[in-house]
Amino acid sequence: MRLADLDDAGRARFVAICRDLGLTVPAISTSRRSVIDPVQGDDHLAYCHRVIDCAADLGAGHVSFGLFGPLSDAQRAALWFWTEPG
């Protein structure tokens, strides 16, 4: 689930469920959405801003961003993507 892609109502429901269950979200991360991507960089930057906003709503004190590009076809087909070059 990409929490940053939830609309305001969906995010509020998620926060309420966590609260009701006594759960906290100390950190949130994203990868394969690199802001330095030459084609998708602007879209990825907008997504990263949504991740930051989402982290604030969740009370997460840490946000991690991966600067990785998309998986190659071989990586997508592999059981463990990191066993393939790329």
C-alpha positions as CSV (number, residue, x, y, z in Angstrom):
1,M,0.0,0.0,0.0
2,R,1.4,3.4,-0.9
3,L,0.2,5.5,1.9
4,A,1.2,8.7,0.2
5,D,-1.3,7.9,-2.7
6,L,-4.3,7.7,-0.3
7,D,-6.7,10.6,-0.5
8,D,-7.3,12.7,2.6
9,A,-10.2,10.5,3.8
10,G,-8.2,7.3,3.2
11,R,-5.3,8.6,5.1
12,A,-7.5,9.7,8.0
13,R,-9.0,6.2,8.1
14,F,-5.6,4.6,8.2
15,V,-4.4,7.0,11.0
16,A,-7.6,6.2,12.9
17,I,-7.2,2.4,12.5
18,C,-3.6,2.7,13.8
19,R,-4.6,4.8,16.7
20,D,-7.5,2.4,17.6
21,L,-5.1,-0.5,17.5
22,G,-2.5,1.3,19.6
23,L,0.0,1.3,16.7
24,T,2.4,4.0,15.8
25,V,4.3,4.6,12.6
26,P,7.9,5.6,13.5
27,A,9.2,5.8,9.9
28,I,8.0,5.7,6.3
29,S,10.1,5.0,3.3
30,T,9.9,4.9,-0.5
31,S,12.1,3.6,-3.2
32,R,12.1,3.2,-7.0
33,R,10.8,6.8,-7.2
34,S,14.1,8.7,-7.7
35,V,13.9,12.4,-7.9
36,I,17.0,12.3,-10.2
37,D,15.3,10.2,-12.8
38,P,15.7,12.0,-16.1
39,V,12.2,11.2,-17.3
40,Q,10.0,10.7,-14.2
41,G,11.9,13.1,-11.8
42,D,9.2,15.8,-11.6
43,D,6.4,13.2,-10.9
44,H,8.7,11.4,-8.4
45,L,9.4,14.7,-6.6
46,A,5.7,15.4,-6.3
47,Y,5.3,11.9,-4.8
48,C,8.1,12.5,-2.4
49,H,6.4,15.6,-1.2
50,R,3.3,13.6,-0.6
51,V,5.4,11.1,1.4
52,I,6.6,13.9,3.6
53,D,3.0,15.1,4.2
54,C,1.9,11.6,4.9
55,A,4.7,11.1,7.4
56,A,3.6,14.3,9.2
57,D,0.0,13.0,9.3
58,L,1.2,9.7,10.7
59,G,3.5,11.2,13.3
60,A,6.5,9.5,11.7
61,G,9.7,11.0,12.7
62,H,11.8,9.6,9.9
63,V,11.5,9.5,6.2
64,S,13.7,7.5,3.9
65,F,14.0,8.0,0.1
66,G,15.7,5.6,-2.2
67,L,17.4,7.0,-5.3
68,F,17.1,3.7,-7.2
69,G,15.8,3.5,-10.8
70,P,13.1,1.0,-11.9
71,L,13.8,-2.7,-11.8
72,S,15.0,-4.2,-15.1
73,D,13.0,-7.0,-16.8
74,A,15.4,-9.6,-15.4
75,Q,15.1,-8.2,-11.9
76,R,11.3,-8.3,-12.1
77,A,11.4,-11.9,-13.2
78,A,13.9,-13.0,-10.5
79,L,12.8,-14.4,-7.2
80,W,15.3,-12.1,-5.5
81,F,15.7,-9.0,-7.7
82,W,19.2,-8.2,-6.2
83,T,20.6,-11.4,-7.7
84,E,20.3,-9.8,-11.2
85,P,22.6,-7.0,-12.5
86,G,21.2,-3.5,-12.5
